[in-house]
Amino acid sequence: MILYLIGIDHKSATIQEREPLYRRRSEITDFWKGIGEDHVALFTCNRIELYGISEDIFSVSRAIGLFQERFPEFSEYSYVKEGRDEVIEHAFRLACGLESRIIGEKEILKQLDSWIKEDSFPLIWKNIWSEVLDRAKHIRASSGLDSVKNNIAKIVFKDLGFKKNIVIIGTGKIAQIFSENKPLGVNLYFVARKKHKKAKRLAKESGGSAVLLDDLGKLLLGADAVISATSSPHYVLRKEHFLDILQKRNRPLFLYDLAVPRDIEPGVGRIPGIFLQNLDDLAFPARPGIKVGTRPSSLALKQVEEIRRLLPGIRFDVVTIKTKGDKDKVTPLSSQENTDFFTHEIEKALLNGEIDAAIHSAKDLEENTPEELILAAVTKSISRSDSLVARENLTLDTLPTGSRIGTSSKNRRLGVSKYRKDLVTLDIRGNIDERLTQLDKGYFDAIIIAHAALIRLGYGNRISQIIPYSIIEPHPLQGRLAIQIRRDRHDLFEIFRGLNEN
């Protein structure tokens, strides 16, 4: 049984690109459910995601292929998740608000709760999502995500400044959020297209007023701003609603279209005196960055970038920290194996709260790390092998007798000496660029460097030979990256844990 999904969201497509697909919501849902018995569709203002279950990978490919053929405009902006781990990880991030415009927002939990309670919701997905939501609620509470106070209403109210008279069109969830977060001194006018009773309730709760849609024109004469968030499949406000009114007003009118599909005809924003913003235009708060500590070498920074690419939407604020190994370029590394020579200062910063996470070459970690720290993830190695970089592109077999081989590893020196007793192994220090410079200047005839390091730095063309395991058995963690966090950072554990090698 394989879980999978295909989706688009606010990160992969603009509102103009998403909007036509929202207007075809029923068509998309019916077609997707027609492909498979346990298929279900999720629509929120920020995303459309289609979940499915198939017996084998061929059925998965067939289902996605059929959908993409029917809705090619969807597949142009889509992302695909396949396999239980990948889908569950994405679902959990969704429930924690890590995929939302406002990091940690609470509304997504309510939307997901309502979604899985729909009558036609497949039992197998109900069980999966119930488990995801239970776990997400626990982590949100323990990690502090539930303390996030920001929401769409607070962002709009902040953008409006001291505007006093605000019209809200619609009586759904967004209108409720505005009702609950009304600042002192602000007058809210709730305009119902159909549910006037609900508008009266919202007005009563917020100390505002309920107004019929037919009276909107008169209301706009004195309004400072209009917020529209209905579930209408068509434009609720068009140019004709504003042209006459603006001639009678002597100040600008601010419009906020928070609906998808949009409620306000885009051309309205071109009318002089009107300032229109939709969800893509709003200045949402920047996603909090994760302070990531690492060494200042070019390789260490490449390794951070490698992790960052695996976590789109998460901002890394990189803090470079010099370790003993960076400062001391004399002490042979062979005497520092299984120590914290390259990690001590970074771990200290982590313990002191100066950084949130540390990214290390996994083989640099000592066996006995501080008890307060844990590994959130150890990635798959891009290569465990060692490489020979030699002048004239020679190999271990073709190097002349007496050739000087630079290496910082006792294990590598031992392997070379056993294979060819006539070669001279010498200690070498410095970062990868510095070692290559020492080679080019003739201090060595060849040097041994981890294959993964050369790949990450784009120096694959310098490799003379990938050394067989029969000559040098590499460190078991070579090429793998380790992400270290404090034990109490459950939120970061959930962000990074999906990067573990399966």
FIVOTI-587924 format. One record per residue (C-alpha): residue in three letters; y negated, z, x; residue number from 1. Coordinates in Angstrom, 3 decimals, always signed. Each point is the difference from the previous one (the first is absolute). Layout:
<nodes>
NODE  residuo         v         w         u  num
NODE      ALA         Y         Z         X  NUM
...
</nodes>
This chain:
<nodes>
NODE  residuo         v         w         u  num
NODE      MET    +0.000    +0.000    +0.000    1
NODE      ILE    -3.329    -1.112    +1.523    2
NODE      LEU    -3.400    +1.227    -1.164    3
NODE      TYR    -2.929    -2.345    +0.481    4
NODE      LEU    -3.505    -0.764    -1.208    5
NODE      ILE    -2.617    -2.707    +0.175    6
NODE      GLY    -3.627    +0.964    -0.481    7
NODE      ILE    -3.690    -0.625    +0.531    8
NODE      ASP    -2.705    +2.644    +0.296    9
NODE      HIS    -3.672    +0.498    +0.852   10
NODE      LYS    +0.806    -0.365    +3.710   11
NODE      SER    +1.875    -3.290    -0.264   12
NODE      ALA    -2.166    -1.783    -2.596   13
NODE      THR    -3.586    +0.111    -1.282   14
NODE      ILE    -0.824    +0.739    -3.623   15
NODE      GLN    -0.653    -3.713    -0.543   16
NODE      GLU    +3.512    -0.752    +1.251   17
NODE      ARG    +1.660    +2.825    -1.963   18
NODE      GLU    -1.856    -0.525    -3.259   19
NODE      PRO    +1.770    -3.169    -1.275   20
NODE      LEU    +3.343    +1.761    +0.501   21
NODE      TYR    -1.109    +3.042    -2.012   22
NODE      ARG    -0.886    -2.347    -2.835   23
NODE      ARG    +3.620    -1.228    +0.095   24
NODE      ARG    +1.404    +3.526    -0.052   25
NODE      SER    +2.339    -0.530    -2.967   26
NODE      GLU    +1.247    -3.313    +1.363   27
NODE      ILE    +0.677    +1.475    +3.444   28
NODE      THR    +1.742    +3.062    -1.431   29
NODE      ASP    +2.216    -1.986    -2.361   30
NODE      PHE    +0.998    -2.498    +2.672   31
NODE      TRP    +0.795    +2.730    +2.556   32
NODE      LYS    +2.085    +2.019    -2.458   33
NODE      GLY    +1.812    -3.197    -0.962   34
NODE      ILE    +1.215    -0.476    +3.575   35
NODE      GLY    +1.871    +3.303    +0.153   36
NODE      GLU    +1.075    +2.827    -2.278   37
NODE      ASP    -1.469    +2.742    +2.182   38
NODE      HIS    -3.318    -1.686    +0.710   39
NODE      VAL    -3.263    +1.789    -0.746   40
NODE      ALA    -3.707    -0.837    +0.461   41
NODE      LEU    -2.809    +2.357    +1.048   42
NODE      PHE    -3.638    -0.889    -0.754   43
NODE      THR    -2.897    +2.215    +1.128   44
NODE      CYS    -3.628    -0.936    +0.643   45
NODE      ASN    +0.805    -0.392    +3.710   46
NODE      ARG    +3.432    -1.608    -0.008   47
NODE      ILE    +2.769    -1.966    -1.678   48
NODE      GLU    +3.475    +0.908    +1.250   49
NODE      LEU    +3.312    -1.359    -1.244   50
NODE      TYR    +3.096    +2.083    +0.738   51
NODE      GLY    +3.584    -1.214    -0.125   52
NODE      ILE    +3.581    +0.913    +0.861   53
NODE      SER    +2.638    -2.509    +1.099   54
NODE      GLU    +3.544    +0.166    +1.292   55
NODE      ASP    -0.564    -2.033    +3.168   56
NODE      ILE    -2.693    -1.584    +2.136   57
NODE      PHE    +0.656    -3.437    -1.494   58
NODE      SER    -0.837    +1.302    -3.486   59
NODE      VAL    -3.172    +1.580    +1.386   60
NODE      SER    -1.081    -3.296    +1.565   61
NODE      ARG    +0.821    -1.865    -3.204   62
NODE      ALA    -2.042    +2.392    -2.178   63
NODE      ILE    -3.039    -0.074    +2.263   64
NODE      GLY    +0.315    -3.770    +0.407   65
NODE      LEU    +0.091    -0.567    -3.758   66
NODE      PHE    -3.050    +2.170    -0.514   67
NODE      GLN    -1.973    -1.623    +2.812   68
NODE      GLU    +0.832    -3.440    -1.355   69
NODE      ARG    -1.288    +0.969    -3.449   70
NODE      PHE    -3.098    +1.865    +1.284   71
NODE      PRO    -0.943    -1.575    +3.367   72
NODE      GLU    -3.498    +1.497    -0.199   73
NODE      PHE    +1.634    +3.457    +0.124   74
NODE      SER    +2.149    -0.728    +3.037   75
NODE      GLU    -3.029    -1.255    +1.951   76
NODE      TYR    -1.294    +3.579    +0.264   77
NODE      SER    +3.196    +1.994    -0.403   78
NODE      TYR    +1.940    +2.463    +2.124   79
NODE      VAL    +3.741    +0.579    -0.288   80
NODE      LYS    +1.973    +3.216    +0.591   81
NODE      GLU    +3.795    -0.162    +0.283   82
NODE      GLY    +2.604    +2.733    +0.319   83
NODE      ARG    +0.135    +3.502    -1.426   84
NODE      ASP    -1.780    +1.694    +2.911   85
NODE      GLU    -2.887    -2.468    +0.065   86
NODE      VAL    -0.515    +0.017    -3.770   87
NODE      ILE    +0.266    +3.790    -0.331   88
NODE      GLU    -2.391    +0.485    +2.911   89
NODE      HIS    -2.523    -2.314    -1.673   90
NODE      ALA    +0.437    +1.734    -3.364   91
NODE      PHE    -0.564    +3.380    +1.607   92
NODE      ARG    -3.168    -1.190    +1.749   93
NODE      LEU    -1.182    -1.351    -3.335   94
NODE      ALA    +0.607    +3.314    -1.762   95
NODE      CYS    -1.761    +1.928    +2.779   96
NODE      GLY    -3.073    -2.193    -0.393   97
NODE      LEU    +0.358    -1.406    +3.504   98
NODE      GLU    -0.184    -3.587    -1.322   99
NODE      SER    -3.011    +0.674    -2.236  100
NODE      ARG    -3.630    -0.907    +0.592  101
NODE      ILE    -0.771    +3.724    -0.025  102
NODE      ILE    +2.508    +1.653    +2.301  103
NODE      GLY    +2.006    +2.657    -1.847  104
NODE      GLU    -1.431    -0.845    -3.440  105
NODE      LYS    +1.670    +1.867    -2.872  106
NODE      GLU    -0.234    -2.707    -2.667  107
NODE      ILE    +2.847    -2.025    +1.475  108
NODE      LEU    +2.396    +2.881    -0.699  109
NODE      LYS    -1.003    +0.000    -3.676  110
NODE      GLN    +0.409    -3.774    -0.189  111
NODE      LEU    +3.470    +0.133    +1.545  112
NODE      ASP    +1.022    +2.897    -2.261  113
NODE      SER    -1.015    -1.996    -3.084  114
NODE      TRP    +1.644    -3.161    +1.306  115
NODE      ILE    +3.481    +1.474    +0.430  116
NODE      LYS    -0.178    +1.507    -3.498  117
NODE      GLU    -0.210    -3.420    -1.655  118
NODE      ASP    +2.812    -0.512    -2.504  119
NODE      SER    +1.472    -3.070    +1.691  120
NODE      PHE    -0.108    +1.467    +3.507  121
NODE      PRO    +3.429    -0.467    +1.692  122
NODE      LEU    +1.870    +3.274    +0.489  123
NODE      ILE    +0.873    -0.724    +3.628  124
NODE      TRP    -3.678    -0.492    +0.889  125
NODE      LYS    -0.990    +3.037    -2.067  126
NODE      ASN    +2.315    +2.147    +2.127  127
NODE      ILE    -1.303    -1.497    +3.248  128
NODE      TRP    -3.653    +0.368    -0.945  129
NODE      SER    +0.454    +3.503    -1.423  130
NODE      GLU    +1.378    +1.103    +3.368  131
NODE      VAL    -2.856    -1.754    +1.827  132
NODE      LEU    -2.638    +1.623    -2.209  133
NODE      ASP    +1.520    +3.484    +0.305  134
NODE      ARG    +0.034    -0.314    +3.767  135
NODE      ALA    -3.517    -1.459    +0.088  136
NODE      LYS    -1.402    +2.840    -2.122  137
NODE      HIS    +1.516    +2.550    +2.360  138
NODE      ILE    -1.369    -1.721    +3.111  139
NODE      ARG    -3.418    -0.555    -1.573  140
NODE      ALA    -0.243    +3.708    -0.775  141
NODE      SER    +1.223    +1.183    +3.399  142
NODE      SER    -1.961    -2.519    +2.078  143
NODE      GLY    -3.378    +0.398    -1.655  144
NODE      LEU    -0.073    -3.461    -1.578  145
NODE      ASP    -0.414    +1.620    -3.416  146
NODE      SER    -3.238    +1.561    +1.166  147
NODE      VAL    -1.634    -3.449    +0.166  148
NODE      LYS    -3.026    +0.246    -2.285  149
NODE      ASN    -1.155    -3.609    +0.108  150
NODE      ASN    +0.568    -2.393    -2.890  151
NODE      ILE    -1.518    -3.184    -1.385  152
NODE      ALA    -2.530    +1.913    -2.142  153
NODE      LYS    -1.355    +1.986    +2.944  154
NODE      ILE    -0.351    -3.165    +2.064  155
NODE      VAL    -1.982    -1.750    -2.764  156
NODE      PHE    -2.145    +3.043    -0.771  157
NODE      LYS    -0.808    +0.297    +3.704  158
NODE      ASP    -0.883    -3.692    +0.147  159
NODE      LEU    -2.284    +0.407    -3.041  160
NODE      GLY    -1.908    +2.867    +1.528  161
NODE      PHE    -2.255    +1.606    -2.592  162
NODE      LYS    +0.427    -2.542    -2.784  163
NODE      LYS    -0.007    +1.894    -3.295  164
NODE      ASN    +1.159    -2.164    -2.930  165
NODE      ILE    +3.437    -1.525    +0.538  166
NODE      VAL    +1.938    -2.095    -2.495  167
NODE      ILE    +3.802    -0.017    +0.255  168
NODE      ILE    +1.859    -2.789    -1.763  169
NODE      GLY    +3.619    +0.859    -0.708  170
NODE      THR    +1.796    +3.216    -0.884  171
NODE      GLY    +3.003    -0.088    +2.326  172
NODE      LYS    +0.932    +1.949    +3.129  173
NODE      ILE    -3.039    -1.041    +2.016  174
NODE      ALA    -2.354    +1.057    -2.790  175
NODE      GLN    +1.807    +3.344    -0.046  176
NODE      ILE    -0.589    +0.428    +3.756  177
NODE      PHE    -3.721    -0.655    -0.466  178
NODE      SER    -0.104    +2.495    -2.855  179
NODE      GLU    +1.649    +2.683    +2.157  180
NODE      ASN    -2.258    -0.599    +3.028  181
NODE      LYS    -3.426    -0.408    -1.618  182
NODE      PRO    -2.765    +1.467    +2.192  183
NODE      LEU    -2.639    +2.291    -1.477  184
NODE      GLY    -2.951    -1.854    -1.505  185
NODE      VAL    +1.926    -3.212    -0.688  186
NODE      ASN    +0.331    -1.349    -3.557  187
NODE      LEU    +3.209    -1.896    -0.755  188
NODE      TYR    +0.278    -2.443    -2.907  189
NODE      PHE    +3.572    -1.008    -0.862  190
NODE      VAL    +0.348    -3.405    -1.638  191
NODE      ALA    +3.325    -0.695    -1.731  192
NODE      ARG    +1.158    -3.518    -0.669  193
NODE      LYS    +2.612    +1.257    -2.448  194
NODE      LYS    +0.781    +3.722    +0.425  195
NODE      HIS    -3.244    +1.614    -1.162  196
NODE      LYS    +1.807    +3.294    -0.673  197
NODE      LYS    +0.951    +0.230    +3.664  198
NODE      ALA    -3.574    -0.785    +1.027  199
NODE      LYS    -1.176    +2.938    -2.147  200
NODE      ARG    +2.494    +2.310    +1.717  201
NODE      LEU    -1.144    -1.075    +3.482  202
NODE      ALA    -3.620    +0.426    -1.032  203
NODE      LYS    +0.673    +3.493    -1.336  204
NODE      GLU    +1.828    +1.041    +3.186  205
NODE      SER    -2.829    -1.203    +2.253  206
NODE      GLY    -2.972    +0.831    -2.183  207
NODE      GLY    -0.724    -3.692    -0.439  208
NODE      SER    -0.215    -2.443    -2.909  209
NODE      ALA    +2.394    -2.469    -1.659  210
NODE      VAL    -1.415    -3.419    -0.848  211
NODE      LEU    +1.380    -2.988    -1.913  212
NODE      LEU    +0.351    -3.296    +1.881  213
NODE      ASP    -2.386    -1.638    -2.511  214
NODE      ASP    -2.775    +2.318    +1.220  215
NODE      LEU    +0.502    -0.843    +3.670  216
NODE      GLY    -3.051    -2.290    +0.168  217
NODE      LYS    -2.355    +2.736    -1.114  218
NODE      LEU    +1.652    +2.471    +2.395  219
NODE      LEU    -0.449    -2.315    +2.988  220
NODE      LEU    -3.770    +0.085    -0.408  221
NODE      GLY    -0.136    +3.566    +1.308  222
NODE      ALA    +3.120    +0.112    +2.197  223
NODE      ASP    -0.150    +0.378    +3.753  224
NODE      ALA    +3.574    -1.153    +0.552  225
NODE      VAL    +3.062    -1.350    -1.799  226
NODE      ILE    +3.552    +0.806    +1.029  227
NODE      SER    +2.655    -2.185    -1.586  228
NODE      ALA    +3.706    +0.750    +0.158  229
NODE      THR    +1.921    -1.374    -2.955  230
NODE      SER    +3.451    -1.540    -0.229  231
NODE      SER    -1.327    -3.202    -1.533  232
NODE      PRO    +1.588    -3.275    +1.173  233
NODE      HIS    -3.398    -1.720    -0.426  234
NODE      TYR    -3.581    +0.619    +1.072  235
NODE      VAL    -1.629    +2.755    -2.052  236
NODE      LEU    -3.518    -0.620    +1.323  237
NODE      ARG    -1.437    -3.466    +0.572  238
NODE      LYS    -3.380    -1.421    +0.979  239
NODE      GLU    -1.226    -0.133    -3.581  240
NODE      HIS    +0.301    +3.794    -0.285  241
NODE      PHE    -2.727    +0.454    +2.627  242
NODE      LEU    -2.460    -2.909    -0.014  243
NODE      ASP    -2.115    +1.198    -2.951  244
NODE      ILE    +0.249    +3.668    +0.936  245
NODE      LEU    -1.256    -0.473    +3.547  246
NODE      GLN    -3.196    -1.600    -1.254  247
NODE      LYS    -0.774    +3.297    -1.774  248
NODE      ARG    +0.901    +2.221    +2.965  249
NODE      ASN    -2.235    +0.752    +2.960  250
NODE      ARG    +2.637    +1.383    +2.382  251
NODE      PRO    +3.345    -1.169    +1.453  252
NODE      LEU    +3.359    +0.514    -1.704  253
NODE      PHE    +3.045    +0.997    +2.051  254
NODE      LEU    +3.409    -1.213    -1.177  255
NODE      TYR    +3.378    +1.285    +1.227  256
NODE      ASP    +3.026    -2.042    -1.047  257
NODE      LEU    +3.011    +2.242    +0.663  258
NODE      ALA    +2.517    -2.057    -1.968  259
NODE      VAL    +2.694    -2.402    +1.149  260
NODE      PRO    -0.185    -2.600    -1.451  261
NODE      ARG    -3.768    +0.338    +0.159  262
NODE      ASP    -2.002    +0.914    -3.110  263
NODE      ILE    -3.295    -1.515    +1.084  264
NODE      GLU    -0.472    -3.724    +0.496  265
NODE      PRO    -0.685    -0.420    +3.768  266
NODE      GLY    -3.020    -2.211    -0.673  267
NODE      VAL    -1.806    +3.010    -1.478  268
NODE      GLY    -0.563    +1.230    +3.542  269
NODE      ARG    -2.225    -3.011    +0.703  270
NODE      ILE    -2.497    +0.956    -2.725  271
NODE      PRO    -3.233    +1.358    +1.547  272
NODE      GLY    -0.303    +3.728    -0.536  273
NODE      ILE    +3.761    +0.603    -0.254  274
NODE      PHE    +2.125    +1.463    +2.776  275
NODE      LEU    +3.732    -0.473    -0.634  276
NODE      GLN    +2.868    +1.539    +1.972  277
NODE      ASN    +3.745    -0.229    -0.593  278
NODE      LEU    +2.839    +1.986    +1.591  279
NODE      ASP    -0.028    -2.152    +3.139  280
NODE      ASP    -3.761    +0.474    +0.438  281
NODE      LEU    -0.103    +3.785    -0.201  282
NODE      ALA    -0.400    +1.979    +3.191  283
NODE      PHE    +3.177    +2.039    -0.077  284
NODE      PRO    +0.153    +2.787    +2.577  285
NODE      ALA    +1.621    -1.042    +3.242  286
NODE      ARG    +3.620    +0.962    +0.230  287
NODE      PRO    +0.219    +3.109    +2.167  288
NODE      GLY    +1.177    -0.933    +3.432  289
NODE      ILE    +2.948    +1.609    +1.713  290
NODE      LYS    -1.098    +1.306    +3.397  291
NODE      VAL    +2.639    -1.395    +2.316  292
NODE      GLY    +0.278    +1.277    +3.548  293
NODE      THR    +1.374    -2.120    +2.815  294
NODE      ARG    -0.393    -0.662    +3.700  295
NODE      PRO    -2.885    -2.276    +1.082  296
NODE      SER    +2.185    -2.722    +1.558  297
NODE      SER    +0.033    -3.524    -1.418  298
NODE      LEU    +3.707    +0.406    -0.810  299
NODE      ALA    -0.575    +3.239    -1.929  300
NODE      LEU    -2.776    -1.646    -2.018  301
NODE      LYS    +2.231    -2.996    -0.740  302
NODE      GLN    +2.648    +2.411    -1.259  303
NODE      VAL    -2.501    +1.599    -2.391  304
NODE      GLU    -0.970    -3.448    -1.258  305
NODE      GLU    +3.677    -0.790    -0.552  306
NODE      ILE    +0.357    +3.055    -2.257  307
NODE      ARG    -3.267    -0.751    -1.797  308
NODE      ARG    +1.220    -3.489    -0.923  309
NODE      LEU    +3.052    +1.552    -1.617  310
NODE      LEU    -2.240    +2.133    -2.246  311
NODE      PRO    -2.528    -2.364    -1.643  312
NODE      GLY    -2.714    +1.861    -1.865  313
NODE      ILE    +0.156    +3.081    +2.241  314
NODE      ARG    -2.920    +0.354    +2.401  315
NODE      PHE    +0.661    +1.366    +3.478  316
NODE      ASP    -2.760    +1.757    +1.915  317
NODE      VAL    +1.316    -0.204    +3.552  318
NODE      VAL    -0.653    +2.882    +2.396  319
NODE      THR    +0.952    -0.716    +3.620  320
NODE      ILE    +1.129    +2.995    +2.036  321
NODE      LYS    +0.692    -0.032    +3.732  322
NODE      THR    +3.201    +1.802    +0.926  323
NODE      LYS    +1.143    +1.424    +3.318  324
NODE      GLY    +1.885    -3.241    +0.527  325
NODE      ASP    -3.197    -2.029    -0.416  326
NODE      LYS    -1.998    +2.159    +2.401  327
NODE      ASP    +2.661    +0.507    +2.673  328
NODE      LYS    +0.833    -3.407    +1.499  329
NODE      VAL    +1.816    +1.468    +3.024  330
NODE      THR    +2.858    +2.200    -1.204  331
NODE      PRO    +3.231    -2.050    -0.283  332
NODE      LEU    +1.048    -0.310    -3.647  333
NODE      SER    +3.620    +0.496    +1.012  334
NODE      SER    -0.910    +3.659    +0.591  335
NODE      GLN    -1.599    +0.258    -3.452  336
NODE      GLU    +2.823    -1.302    -2.222  337
NODE      ASN    +0.705    +2.113    -3.104  338
NODE      THR    -3.411    +1.720    +0.289  339
NODE      ASP    -3.198    -0.236    -1.994  340
NODE      PHE    -1.780    -1.913    +2.789  341
NODE      PHE    -1.303    -2.649    -2.466  342
NODE      THR    -0.169    +2.074    -3.170  343
NODE      HIS    -1.247    +3.556    +0.655  344
NODE      GLU    -3.717    -0.574    -0.600  345
NODE      ILE    +0.653    -2.123    -3.078  346
NODE      GLU    +2.310    +2.619    -1.514  347
NODE      LYS    -2.616    +2.670    +0.721  348
NODE      ALA    -2.622    -2.022    -1.906  349
NODE      LEU    +2.464    -0.365    -2.873  350
NODE      LEU    +0.678    +3.730    -0.121  351
NODE      ASN    -3.740    +0.756    +0.053  352
NODE      GLY    -0.688    -2.367    -2.904  353
NODE      GLU    -2.122    -2.338    +2.118  354
NODE      ILE    +2.252    -2.887    -1.062  355
NODE      ASP    +2.283    -0.514    -3.012  356
NODE      ALA    +2.811    -1.903    +1.673  357
NODE      ALA    +1.103    -1.125    +3.448  358
NODE      ILE    +1.671    -3.261    +0.936  359
NODE      HIS    +2.155    +0.155    +3.136  360
NODE      SER    +2.478    -2.170    +1.797  361
NODE      ALA    +3.072    +1.789    -1.306  362
NODE      LYS    +1.576    +0.327    +3.441  363
NODE      ASP    -3.057    +1.952    +1.241  364
NODE      LEU    +0.684    +2.919    -2.335  365
NODE      GLU    +1.659    +3.006    +1.544  366
NODE      GLU    +3.042    +1.466    -1.697  367
NODE      ASN    -1.622    +3.353    -0.849  368
NODE      THR    -3.208    -0.802    -1.873  369
NODE      PRO    -2.141    +2.746    -1.594  370
NODE      GLU    +1.638    +1.496    -3.087  371
NODE      GLU    -3.110    -0.659    -2.128  372
NODE      LEU    +0.366    -3.759    +0.540  373
NODE      ILE    +2.502    -2.450    -1.477  374
NODE      LEU    +0.755    -3.696    +0.285  375
NODE      ALA    -1.010    -1.839    -3.168  376
NODE      ALA    +1.569    -3.234    +1.238  377
NODE      VAL    +1.704    -1.669    +2.934  378
NODE      THR    -0.243    -3.758    -0.312  379
NODE      LYS    +2.564    -2.652    +0.758  380
NODE      SER    -0.112    -1.233    +3.585  381
NODE      ILE    -1.369    -3.495    +0.512  382
NODE      SER    +2.129    -0.124    +3.172  383
NODE      ARG    +1.954    +2.605    +1.948  384
NODE      SER    +0.334    -2.152    +3.099  385
NODE      ASP    -1.693    +0.242    +3.374  386
NODE      SER    -1.729    -3.019    +1.521  387
NODE      LEU    -0.445    -1.166    +3.560  388
NODE      VAL    -3.393    -1.477    +0.864  389
NODE      ALA    +0.190    -1.671    +3.397  390
NODE      ARG    -2.153    -2.259    +2.113  391
NODE      GLU    +1.320    -3.574    +0.039  392
NODE      ASN    +1.968    +0.820    -3.185  393
NODE      LEU    +2.975    +1.332    +1.954  394
NODE      THR    +2.812    +2.144    -1.490  395
NODE      LEU    +1.975    +2.965    +1.251  396
NODE      ASP    +2.591    -2.468    +1.271  397
NODE      THR    -2.445    -2.290    +1.818  398
NODE      LEU    -2.387    +2.520    +1.550  399
NODE      PRO    +0.294    -0.060    +3.819  400
NODE      THR    +1.521    +2.945    +1.858  401
NODE      GLY    -2.550    +2.745    +0.548  402
NODE      SER    -2.133    -0.937    -3.003  403
NODE      ARG    -2.125    +2.891    -1.262  404
NODE      ILE    +0.598    +0.897    -3.666  405
NODE      GLY    -2.587    +2.208    -1.700  406
NODE      THR    +1.173    +2.327    -2.755  407
NODE      SER    -0.983    +3.427    -1.311  408
NODE      SER    +3.436    +0.873    -1.367  409
NODE      LYS    +2.799    +1.807    +1.818  410
NODE      ASN    +2.517    -1.726    -2.293  411
NODE      ARG    -1.334    -3.466    +0.854  412
NODE      ARG    -0.022    +0.743    +3.738  413
NODE      LEU    +3.598    +1.172    -0.204  414
NODE      GLY    +1.065    -3.115    -1.930  415
NODE      VAL    -1.641    -2.392    +2.457  416
NODE      SER    +1.411    +1.861    +3.041  417
NODE      LYS    +3.521    -0.117    -1.388  418
NODE      TYR    -0.288    -3.694    -0.812  419
NODE      ARG    -1.565    -1.046    +3.340  420
NODE      LYS    -0.107    +2.504    +2.810  421
NODE      ASP    -2.100    -2.412    +2.105  422
NODE      LEU    -3.046    +0.250    -2.307  423
NODE      VAL    -2.647    +2.691    +0.569  424
NODE      THR    -1.153    +1.985    -3.026  425
NODE      LEU    -3.429    +1.612    +0.181  426
NODE      ASP    -1.939    +2.213    -2.385  427
NODE      ILE    -2.837    -1.640    -1.929  428
NODE      ARG    -2.683    +1.615    -2.161  429
NODE      GLY    -2.709    -1.251    -2.367  430
NODE      ASN    -0.135    -1.732    -3.339  431
NODE      ILE    +1.603    -3.410    -0.581  432
NODE      ASP    -3.081    -1.976    +1.045  433
NODE      GLU    -0.380    +2.082    +3.148  434
NODE      ARG    +3.659    -0.502    +0.908  435
NODE      LEU    -0.245    -3.758    -0.485  436
NODE      THR    -3.099    -0.019    +2.231  437
NODE      GLN    +1.897    +1.892    +2.713  438
NODE      LEU    +2.756    -2.634    -0.220  439
NODE      ASP    -2.466    -2.888    +0.177  440
NODE      LYS    -1.708    +1.556    +3.039  441
NODE      GLY    +3.328    +0.058    +1.846  442
NODE      TYR    +0.655    +3.736    +0.031  443
NODE      PHE    +3.393    -0.787    -1.590  444
NODE      ASP    +2.236    -3.037    -0.221  445
NODE      ALA    +1.072    +0.909    -3.549  446
NODE      ILE    -0.502    +2.776    -2.520  447
NODE      ILE    +2.077    +1.240    -2.919  448
NODE      ILE    -1.759    +0.517    -3.328  449
NODE      ALA    +1.317    +0.651    -3.500  450
NODE      HIS    +0.457    -3.295    -1.822  451
NODE      ALA    -1.632    +1.453    -3.145  452
NODE      ALA    -3.174    +0.884    +1.935  453
NODE      LEU    -0.413    -3.548    +1.280  454
NODE      ILE    +0.588    -1.428    -3.479  455
NODE      ARG    -2.577    +2.323    -1.571  456
NODE      LEU    -2.616    -0.917    +2.614  457
NODE      GLY    +0.676    -3.731    -0.225  458
NODE      TYR    +1.379    -0.269    +3.534  459
NODE      GLY    +3.292    -1.657    -0.909  460
NODE      ASN    -0.835    -2.896    +2.333  461
NODE      ARG    +0.109    +2.381    +2.988  462
NODE      ILE    +3.670    +0.894    -0.539  463
NODE      SER    +2.350    -1.312    +2.683  464
NODE      GLN    +3.158    +1.563    -1.394  465
NODE      ILE    +1.223    +2.177    -2.878  466
NODE      ILE    +2.169    +2.457    +1.902  467
NODE      PRO    +3.525    +0.362    -1.429  468
NODE      TYR    +1.137    +3.416    -1.223  469
NODE      SER    +2.850    -0.209    +2.526  470
NODE      ILE    -2.576    +0.335    +2.781  471
NODE      ILE    -2.464    +2.417    -1.635  472
NODE      GLU    +0.881    +1.921    -3.153  473
NODE      PRO    -3.432    +0.520    -1.618  474
NODE      HIS    -1.265    +3.228    -1.497  475
NODE      PRO    +1.431    +0.277    -3.556  476
NODE      LEU    -3.540    +0.283    -1.474  477
NODE      GLN    -1.538    -2.820    +2.020  478
NODE      GLY    -2.202    -2.288    -2.071  479
NODE      ARG    -0.192    +2.448    -2.903  480
NODE      LEU    -3.174    +1.729    -1.172  481
NODE      ALA    -0.138    +3.609    -1.172  482
NODE      ILE    -2.537    +1.308    -2.513  483
NODE      GLN    -0.570    +3.725    +0.327  484
NODE      ILE    -1.789    +2.197    -2.569  485
NODE      ARG    -0.403    +3.681    -0.788  486
NODE      ARG    +2.841    +1.437    -2.030  487
NODE      ASP    -2.270    +0.890    -2.935  488
NODE      ARG    -1.394    -3.539    -0.480  489
NODE      HIS    +2.318    -1.081    -2.806  490
NODE      ASP    -2.480    -2.696    -1.053  491
NODE      LEU    +0.189    -1.697    +3.398  492
NODE      PHE    +3.777    +0.353    +0.090  493
NODE      GLU    +0.188    -2.028    -3.222  494
NODE      ILE    -2.327    -2.654    +1.419  495
NODE      PHE    +1.940    -0.459    +3.254  496
NODE      ARG    +3.609    +0.701    -0.986  497
NODE      GLY    +0.612    -3.569    -1.175  498
NODE      LEU    -0.410    -1.212    +3.577  499
NODE      ASN    +3.188    +1.736    +1.134  500
NODE      GLU    +2.739    -2.316    +1.213  501
NODE      ASN    +2.559    -0.363    -2.797  502
</nodes>
